């Protein structure tokens, strides 16, 4: 009986964690939209299949007037192709998927991607303090305690006004739409 209650408690905590992580995007997007009200094209680098729920949570947070371009990258080796997809598709800024196994907060792939994106003039934002350490221009979410963290040193040449704080295949793209959500365009980054 004790094992069953422990298993159920663990399952409930995992499900609660998934729900909380989906809500992480609301304060991030509110900050991004107040910082850059004219920017409506969001880029994401991640393994789309593994992060689909997170991408859809982001699409719900940004609303129907936005476009999300996902560079579907499955390994760190796809970083160059993924950053090229986002540059070619003219994303305005990039949101890190916090739990992606190659391009999530704290992973070397994300650090390399943030540096490459900055050199292309694309700012990156995230939901954790790890994202900020990797070069994101700002970060806010449950894992920052709801605090807005803003970098004091930008990587590369990014032309942004920060908020105040106390080789892809054309035929391998997919466009997803649902009422009340941003349009999601998925491009293979290989």
C-alpha positions as CSV (number, residue, x, y, z in Angstrom):
1,X,0.0,0.0,0.0
2,X,2.9,2.4,0.8
3,X,4.4,1.8,-2.6
4,X,1.1,2.5,-4.3
5,X,0.7,5.8,-2.5
6,X,4.3,6.7,-3.2
7,X,3.9,5.9,-6.9
8,X,0.7,7.9,-7.0
9,X,2.3,10.9,-5.2
10,X,5.2,10.8,-7.6
11,X,2.9,10.6,-10.6
12,X,0.9,13.6,-9.3
13,X,4.1,15.6,-8.8
14,X,5.3,14.8,-12.3
15,X,1.9,15.8,-13.8
16,X,2.0,19.0,-11.7
17,X,5.5,19.7,-13.0
18,X,4.3,19.4,-16.6
19,X,1.5,21.8,-16.0
20,X,3.7,24.3,-14.3
21,X,6.3,24.2,-17.0
22,X,3.5,24.9,-19.6
23,X,2.6,28.0,-17.5
24,X,6.2,29.1,-17.5
25,X,5.6,30.8,-20.9
26,X,2.9,33.2,-19.8
27,X,5.2,35.7,-17.9
28,X,7.9,35.2,-20.5
29,X,5.7,36.1,-23.4
30,X,4.1,39.0,-21.5
31,X,7.6,40.4,-21.0
32,X,8.6,39.8,-24.6
33,X,5.4,41.4,-25.9
34,X,5.9,44.5,-23.7
35,X,9.6,44.7,-24.7
36,X,9.1,44.1,-28.4
37,X,5.4,44.8,-29.2
38,X,6.1,44.7,-33.0
39,X,7.8,41.3,-32.9
40,X,5.4,38.5,-33.7
41,X,7.5,35.7,-35.2
42,X,9.1,33.4,-32.6
43,X,11.7,30.8,-33.3
44,X,12.3,27.6,-31.4
45,X,15.1,25.0,-31.7
46,X,14.2,21.6,-30.3
47,X,13.3,18.0,-31.0
48,X,9.7,18.8,-31.9
49,X,8.3,15.3,-31.2
50,X,9.8,15.3,-27.7
51,X,8.7,18.9,-27.0
52,X,5.4,19.1,-28.8
53,X,3.4,19.8,-25.6
54,X,5.8,22.6,-24.7
55,X,5.6,24.1,-28.2
56,X,1.8,24.0,-28.1
57,X,1.9,25.6,-24.6
58,X,4.0,28.4,-26.0
59,X,1.5,28.8,-28.9
60,X,-1.3,29.1,-26.5
61,X,0.6,31.7,-24.5
62,X,1.4,33.9,-27.5
63,X,-2.0,33.8,-29.1
64,X,-3.3,33.7,-32.6
65,X,-1.6,36.8,-34.0
66,X,1.9,35.2,-33.8
67,X,3.8,32.6,-35.8
68,X,6.2,30.1,-34.2
69,X,8.9,28.6,-36.5
70,X,10.3,25.4,-35.0
71,X,13.7,24.2,-36.2
72,X,13.2,20.4,-35.6
73,X,16.7,19.5,-34.4
74,X,17.4,16.0,-33.0
75,X,21.1,16.3,-32.1
76,X,23.7,19.0,-31.3
77,X,25.1,18.4,-34.8
78,X,21.9,20.0,-36.2
79,X,22.6,23.3,-34.5
80,X,24.0,25.1,-37.6
81,X,21.1,24.0,-39.8
82,X,18.6,24.9,-37.1
83,X,20.0,28.4,-36.7
84,X,20.0,28.8,-40.4
85,X,16.3,27.8,-40.6
86,X,15.4,30.5,-38.0
87,X,17.5,33.1,-39.8
88,X,16.1,32.2,-43.3
89,X,12.5,32.2,-42.0
90,X,13.2,35.6,-40.3
91,X,12.2,34.9,-36.7
92,X,12.2,38.0,-34.5
93,X,13.5,36.2,-31.4
94,X,14.0,32.7,-30.1
95,X,12.5,31.0,-27.0
96,X,14.5,28.1,-25.4
97,X,12.5,25.0,-24.6
98,X,13.7,24.4,-21.1
99,X,13.6,20.6,-21.1
100,X,14.9,19.8,-24.6
101,X,17.7,17.2,-24.3
102,X,20.1,19.0,-26.7
103,X,19.0,22.6,-26.9
104,X,17.4,23.1,-23.5
105,X,18.5,25.2,-20.6
106,X,21.9,24.2,-19.3
107,X,22.9,22.1,-22.3
108,X,26.0,22.9,-24.5
109,X,23.9,22.8,-27.7
110,X,21.8,25.7,-26.4
111,X,24.9,27.7,-25.4
112,X,26.3,27.2,-28.9
113,X,22.9,28.0,-30.5
114,X,22.5,31.2,-28.5
115,X,25.9,32.4,-29.5
116,X,25.3,31.6,-33.2
117,X,21.8,33.2,-33.1
118,X,23.3,36.4,-31.4
119,X,25.8,36.7,-34.2
120,X,22.8,36.5,-36.7
121,X,21.1,39.3,-34.7
122,X,18.4,37.0,-33.1
123,X,17.9,37.5,-29.4
124,X,17.1,34.5,-27.2
125,X,14.9,34.4,-24.2
126,X,14.2,31.7,-21.6
127,X,12.4,30.6,-18.5
128,X,15.3,29.7,-16.2
129,X,18.4,31.3,-14.7
130,X,20.5,28.7,-16.7
131,X,19.2,30.3,-19.9
132,X,20.5,33.6,-18.8
133,X,23.9,32.1,-18.1
134,X,23.9,30.7,-21.6
135,X,23.4,34.1,-23.1
136,X,19.7,34.7,-23.2
137,X,18.9,38.4,-23.0
138,X,16.2,37.9,-20.3
139,X,14.6,35.1,-18.4
140,X,11.4,34.8,-16.4
141,X,9.3,31.9,-15.2
142,X,8.5,29.6,-12.3
143,X,12.1,28.5,-12.1
144,X,13.3,32.1,-11.7
145,X,10.8,32.5,-8.8
146,X,8.8,34.8,-11.1
147,X,11.7,37.3,-11.1
148,X,12.7,38.9,-14.3
149,X,16.4,38.3,-14.9
150,X,18.1,40.5,-17.4
151,X,21.6,39.9,-18.8
152,X,24.3,42.5,-18.1
153,X,26.4,41.3,-21.1
154,X,25.0,40.5,-24.5
155,X,26.7,37.9,-26.6
156,X,27.3,38.9,-30.2
157,X,25.7,41.8,-31.9
158,X,22.0,41.9,-31.0
159,X,20.1,45.1,-31.4
160,X,17.5,44.9,-28.6
161,X,16.1,47.2,-25.9
162,X,16.0,45.1,-22.8
163,X,13.2,45.3,-20.2
164,X,13.9,47.1,-17.0
165,X,14.5,44.8,-14.0
166,X,14.8,45.3,-10.1
167,X,20.3,23.8,-44.0
168,X,16.6,22.8,-43.7
169,X,14.5,20.9,-46.2
170,X,11.7,22.9,-47.7
171,X,9.5,19.8,-48.2
172,X,10.0,18.7,-44.6
173,X,7.9,21.5,-43.2
174,X,4.6,21.2,-41.4
175,X,2.2,24.0,-40.5
176,X,-0.2,23.5,-37.6
177,X,-3.1,25.8,-36.7
178,X,-5.7,25.7,-33.9
179,X,-8.1,28.5,-33.0
180,X,-6.8,30.8,-30.3
181,X,-3.2,29.7,-30.7
182,X,-0.2,30.9,-32.7
183,X,0.4,29.2,-36.0
184,X,3.3,26.6,-35.7
185,X,5.5,25.9,-38.6
186,X,7.9,23.0,-38.2
187,X,11.0,22.7,-40.4
188,X,13.5,19.8,-40.4
189,X,17.0,21.0,-39.4
190,X,19.3,18.4,-40.8
